[in-house]
Structures are given as C-alpha cells and as structure tokens.
Amino acid sequence: MRIHDLPTPAALVDLDILQRNIRAMADAARKAGVRLRPHVKTHKIHAIARMQLEAGAVGLTCAKVSEAEVMAESGARDILIAYPVVGDPQIERIVRLARRVQVTVAFDSEFAARKL
C-alpha cells in the first residue's frame, strides 16, 4: 500500500524519527542523572511504551487510571498516575492495579489522599 492509498484521516509514524527521539530523551535523562518516566497521554500505544521502557525509562506516567491499567499490560512495572483521583470506583481500580505493579498517585488535596 502506498501512502496516497491510505484512507484519511490516518495517523502515520516515522519509525526512524520515533526511535531517535526516544533515544535522545533517554540519553538526556541519563546524562542529567534523572530517572525518566515519560507521559503516555499522546501516544497511548503499547509498542511505543515498550520502546520507551527498553530505552531506559524507569516507568510511565499516565493521566488516568484506565491508561495506567492499559500500560501495565505493556510491561510497565512502575506507573505514576499524574492527575488527582477521588472517585471510589477509580480508587478501587488503583488498589487492584497496585497488587500487580508499583503505583504512585499524585494528589492535589488532603481529602483525595485520605480517600486512597
């Protein structure tokens, strides 16, 4: 199939550029002495998450519990949920997820932290 034969809209990823960007970020983190935990909110793709982890990311950052659950299936063993979670159903899901992988949750209030 040629690019002009693709139905539109279509998302295209230049694999060479993607791999170069992942390596560059991993190298920059290593040189800075920091642990890289890329946010998956843009790609939400198992294969890209695995590439990031294989390049040296210590874990992944997710916006929502549902993203964290999916990324755990990608092999991520250390996940940060970056946005506050307060609903009981989400907290129950976090507890279940934490039985399988390391989960860190960011909070914006003492109320939310106490619920968890």
C-alpha positions as CSV (number, residue, x, y, z in Angstrom):
1,M,0.0,0.0,0.0
2,R,1.2,3.5,-0.8
3,I,0.8,6.4,1.4
4,H,-1.6,8.0,-1.1
5,D,-3.8,4.9,-0.9
6,L,-4.5,5.3,2.9
7,P,-8.0,6.3,3.9
8,T,-8.0,9.7,5.6
9,P,-7.6,10.7,8.3
10,A,-4.7,8.4,9.0
11,A,-2.0,8.6,11.7
12,L,1.4,7.9,10.4
13,V,4.5,7.5,12.5
14,D,8.0,7.8,11.1
15,L,9.7,4.9,13.0
16,D,13.2,6.3,12.5
17,I,12.3,9.6,14.0
18,L,10.4,8.0,16.8
19,Q,13.3,5.8,17.8
20,R,15.7,8.7,17.5
21,N,13.5,10.9,19.8
22,I,13.1,8.1,22.3
23,R,16.9,7.5,22.4
24,A,17.6,11.2,22.7
25,M,15.3,11.6,25.7
26,A,16.7,8.6,27.4
27,D,20.3,9.8,26.8
28,A,19.4,13.3,28.1
29,A,17.9,11.8,31.3
30,R,20.9,9.6,31.8
31,K,23.3,12.5,31.4
32,A,21.3,14.6,33.8
33,G,21.2,11.8,36.3
34,V,17.4,11.7,36.4
35,R,15.0,8.8,36.1
36,L,12.8,9.1,33.0
37,R,9.1,8.5,33.4
38,P,7.6,9.6,30.0
39,H,3.9,10.6,29.8
40,V,1.9,8.3,27.5
41,K,-1.1,10.7,27.1
42,T,-0.1,11.5,23.5
43,H,0.6,8.0,22.1
44,K,-1.3,5.5,24.3
45,I,0.4,2.7,22.3
46,H,1.8,-0.5,23.8
47,A,4.6,-0.7,21.3
48,I,5.8,2.8,21.9
49,A,5.6,2.3,25.7
50,R,7.7,-0.8,25.4
51,M,10.3,1.1,23.3
52,Q,10.5,3.8,25.9
53,L,11.0,1.3,28.7
54,E,13.6,-0.7,26.7
55,A,15.5,2.6,26.1
56,G,15.8,3.1,29.9
57,A,12.6,4.7,31.2
58,V,12.1,3.6,34.8
59,G,8.3,3.7,34.4
60,L,5.5,5.5,32.7
61,T,3.3,8.5,33.6
62,C,-0.5,8.2,32.9
63,A,-3.3,10.8,33.2
64,K,-6.0,8.3,34.2
65,V,-6.5,5.0,35.9
66,S,-7.7,3.5,32.6
67,E,-4.4,4.5,30.9
68,A,-2.4,3.0,33.8
69,E,-4.2,-0.3,33.5
70,V,-3.5,-0.5,29.8
71,M,0.2,0.5,30.2
72,A,0.6,-2.2,32.9
73,E,-0.3,-4.7,30.1
74,S,2.6,-3.2,28.1
75,G,5.1,-4.3,30.7
76,A,5.4,-1.2,32.8
77,R,6.0,-2.2,36.4
78,D,6.2,1.4,37.8
79,I,3.4,3.8,36.9
80,L,2.6,7.3,38.1
81,I,-1.0,8.5,37.8
82,A,-0.4,12.2,37.5
83,Y,-3.8,13.6,37.9
84,P,-5.9,13.6,41.1
85,V,-8.3,10.7,41.6
86,V,-11.1,10.9,44.1
87,G,-13.9,8.7,42.9
88,D,-14.4,5.4,44.7
89,P,-14.5,3.3,41.5
90,Q,-11.2,4.7,40.4
91,I,-9.6,4.2,43.8
92,E,-10.8,0.6,43.8
93,R,-9.1,0.1,40.4
94,I,-5.9,1.7,41.7
95,V,-5.8,-0.7,44.6
96,R,-6.3,-3.7,42.2
97,L,-3.6,-2.3,39.9
98,A,-1.2,-1.8,42.8
99,R,-1.4,-5.5,43.6
100,R,0.3,-6.1,40.2
101,V,2.6,-3.1,39.7
102,Q,4.2,-0.2,41.6
103,V,1.7,2.7,41.5
104,T,2.3,6.3,42.6
105,V,-0.6,8.7,42.6
106,A,-0.4,12.5,42.6
107,F,-2.9,14.3,44.7
108,D,-4.0,17.9,44.9
109,S,-5.7,17.7,48.2
110,E,-5.5,16.0,51.6
111,F,-9.1,14.9,51.0
112,A,-8.1,12.8,48.0
113,A,-5.1,11.4,49.7
114,R,-7.1,10.3,52.7
115,K,-9.7,8.6,50.4
116,L,-6.9,6.4,48.9
